[in-house]
Amino acid sequence: MCSMDQKTETAVERYREGTASLGRAAKLADVSIWRFLDVLSECGVEVNYDESDLEADIRASGTGDTSEN
């Protein structure tokens, strides 16, 4: 079993339920995506990440456009 603070627990639950993307859940937990991936692994949560998730994370970060060149 994994132990975590309340905001990380909420972020994991939202990710597990599909109501938050990986990037959004990491922001909610106030950790990097890489650390959040570790948390998910430690808690036995399967990572489901596809192109639409990537696009959502790019939009959420405000770092660029998702159109192909």
Beta strands, then each sheet from edge to edge (+ up, - down):
end
